Amino acid sequence: MEYDSKPDTEKHIAQVGKQIDEVMQNLSIRRALHDESKLQEPEKSMYDEFTPKLRDSTYGSDEYKGFLKDMGAALQHHYAVNSHHPEHYENGVNGMSLLDLIEMLADWKAAGMRHANGSITQSLEINRKRFGMSDQLFEIFQNTVKELEW
């Protein structure tokens, strides 16, 4: 009797589908909860003040970095309660999960859209240096941006 791989392959396909469903469920929860802390104190008043300033600045510029510093404790609170920021982790990007990275990339894309001169390509270049991103991760982000046609 010859081995027929079809039942094992179908079982494998179903199992992979189950794992992908778990990832999608986690991402759906992240989507629903993304940046909710910005809607409450201590963050709300800080974002009321600084969002227009950040929007009118050039991402990654000295002015932009100064605004981040001036945002102080409220920004630190935001990082502390939102795991899609490298600042959330003691070891930055290296502490993040793949799910954190997906949410972070989507966040960078959306944030760049708020700046007149923003772009995901520019954000990746700046954040590569800012967070000490490995060449491999940087290329994975570039490939993802290209695949999603961002």
Beta strands, then each sheet from edge to edge (+ up, - down):
end
